[in-house]
Amino acid sequence: MKKLNIYFDDNQYENLREKAYKDKTTMSDIIREAVDEYLSKTDKTKIMKRENDPIFEIIGMFSSGIGDLGANHDKYLYDDDEK
């Protein structure tokens, strides 16, 4: 384990201390559990957003008819030769 110094305001500290006492555990254990839960939720949220985002359903639905569009997309989007 690594040691880390963190700061809490008075209210956070007292609430955490009381919770640890009531649960018969340590403040450190509660903080580690909270960090684990937070990290697992944010990782799942990132994955789930991509899997459930309807924007990804349009991939492959359309065809431009231009064979090199993937390689030269900037040319087709930003080229000013036609002006």
Secondary structure, DSSP 8 states (H G I E B T S, - for coil): ---------HHHHHHHHHHHHHHTS-HHHHHHHHHHHHHHHHHHHHHHHHHH-GGGGGTTS---S-TTTTTSHHHHHH--TT-
